[in-house]
Amino acid sequence: MWTAILRKVMSGSLWLVPTLLLAACGGGNAVVDVCVVALQEQLAGQSLELDKKTWAAAIKDDAEGIKFIESTVVVDKGLTNEAKRGFLCRVQTDPKHPNAKPTLILLQLGF
């Protein structure tokens, strides 16, 4: 199995490594879930197109235990007022307790 992975990496599929690492740690989905709930609360009453896979791949580390996502969400897709809104979601995780639920620090929406 590792030989096949190394061949993929060597052939230019470098995206495979971060994807496997993210899947292995499993923490990405919890961070994304916190951001999804915050977006749904902030944009209540509007339909949202959520791209959880892209967001999970976009998670970045800031300080110890702090992770953030900078991405976009599509609001009211298919309607005349459809809009892409940029957002920054900053989340606190507990490195000593990786199974603990992350906590929202900040959700900042752009227009």
Secondary structure, DSSP 8 states (H G I E B T S, - for coil): -HHHHHHHHHTT-TTHHHHHHHHHH-HHHHHHHHHHHHHHHHTTTS-EE--HHHHHHT-EE-STTEEEEEEEEEESTTSTT-EEEEEEEEEE--TT-TTS--EEEEEEE--
